[in-house]
Amino acid sequence: MVRNHSRTLLLCVFVFASIAAYFLAYPGECFAGGGGGEEEGEENQVKEGLFALETFLLNLKIPGCYLRTILHLEFEDNIIPKKIEGIQHRVRHSIIKLVSNKSSSEILSKSGKKGLKEEIIETLNDYYRLKVVKVYFSEFVVQ
């Protein structure tokens, strides 16, 4: 009899923990009306903050040299445009083309990183009209 109660208790704890984990992971989807509809004017916005691109691992101009970096994009008025999600692969391609034409000596210095950021901003704003105002490197390793 004690064994059945401990199994039942263990099952209840597991079920409760699973439900709690779901509510913590998806808080906006748990209740009716939470995060479902868009208000007027939100069709061109996703959220506020920085947009992180997936990690880049790029060959540089000199054979055998590569760059591993993570970029975060900051947009005008701190609002991430919704269209970035649909063109992310093109944005990544443009950055890859730009960076892979650089040598490690061109991007390792402080001024080199600053110039690279400016080129990324110019490229993304000119080709995709994204209104990027800043680029941040959260990881930058050249080997």
Phi, psi and omega in degrees: 000317179296324180296318178297319180294321180291324176293318179296316179297316179298319178296317179297317178297317179298314180297315179298316180296321179295317179294317179298319179297321178296313180297325178287324182283326184230064186295325182286341184261358187278336184235151179300135179085358183275104173073011185280302187268157176258141176273167180301135179091352181270356185296339180256010183235151173249298182194175177267154176121202181261149176254118181268128172270153179298160181303136175259136170232106191238141169283137177267178185301321180277124181305137179092350178259140177217163178236133172245122182212156172238128181250144172236133181254134174250133184252162178306139181059017177060028180245123181279121179291142181298328185294343181299326181294325181282338182244014183305321180295324178289321178298314179299318179300316180297320179292320178299314179300317182295310186286325183291350175267009180254152173263163181299324180293334179285334186246355183282329182286164178299316180291329177294317177294319179297316178296321178296317177301315181297320178294321178297314179301312180299315181298312183292323180286321180289313185278325187244356180051054185266345182062045175284132179251332178213152174237133178241139172261121175262350174209138181206098182235122176249134177225000000 
